[in-house]
Amino acid sequence: MLAPARPAAKGLSPRAARAHLATDPILGPVVRQVGAMTLKPIQREPYEALVRAIAHQQVHGRAAEAMLNRLIALFPGQDFPHPEGILALPEEGLRGCGFSGAKCAAIRDIALKSVGGLVPTRRAAARLADEELIERLVALRGVGRWTVEMLLIFTLGRPDILPVDDFGVREGYRLAAGRETQPKPKELAGIGLAWAPFRSAAAWYLWRAADLNKEGRFRAPQAI
C-alpha cells in the first residue's frame, strides 16, 4: 500500500548543497577539490526518460543512441515518439531499430502504462513524493530502483536521492574516506543521512571523485 502522498521536494539548489556538504568531514575535501556543482537536470517527460534508460541498459552509449535515433526517425515531426505511436508500431518496427526482445517488451510496457496513467507526466510527478514515484515505477517491466533514482535526479531534479546501490557512488565514498573497501548499500544509506536534504548533490560529488580517480587526478584525503 502506498504511503500518503507528500508534496514533492523543491529542486536542486547547488549553492546551498555545496555549503551544506562542505562541512562534512568526508565529503568536504571532495567538494573543495571538485568545486561548484554543475548538475543540471534534463527537461524530459518521465516516459521518454524511462524509454531512453531501457535503450541504454547493458549496451554502449553510442549503440543505444543509434537505436533511439532509428526509433525517432520512424515518427517524423515528433521530438520523441508518443506512447500511442509506440503501441501502434508493429513488433518488427521496434526490432528493426535494434532493440532486443526484452527491450521491446519493456518499452511497450512503459508506453502502455504511460497511456494508462501509471507513468505520470512531468507535471503530475511534481505532486508525488520520491518514494511514491519509486514504488509506482519499479512495477514497470525492466525498470528497477536504480533506474527510477536516475530519473529522479537527472530528469526531475529531486534534491535528496542517494543511489546506494550505484557502484560509482560507493567507489567515490571509498576514495573520499580513504577506505580499502566500498561501503555496503545499507551502511552508505546510514552515512548519507547526514547529507540530507542534499543527497543528490552528495551522489554527484561522489561520482566526480570516482571520475577524477579514473583520470589519475583524485587527491587522497591526506593530500588535500
ABEGO torsion letter per residue (X at the ends): XBBBBBBBBBBBBAAAAAAAAAABAAAAAAAAAAEBBABBBBBBBAAAAAAAAAAABGBBAAAAAAAAAAAAAABBGBABBBAAAAAABBAAAAAAAGBBAAAAAAAAAAAAAAAAGABBBAAAAAABBAAAAAAAAAABBGBBAAAAAAAAAAAAGBABBBBAABAAAAAAAAAAAGBABBBBAAAAAAAAAAAOAAAAAAAAAAAAAAAAAAAGABBBAAAX
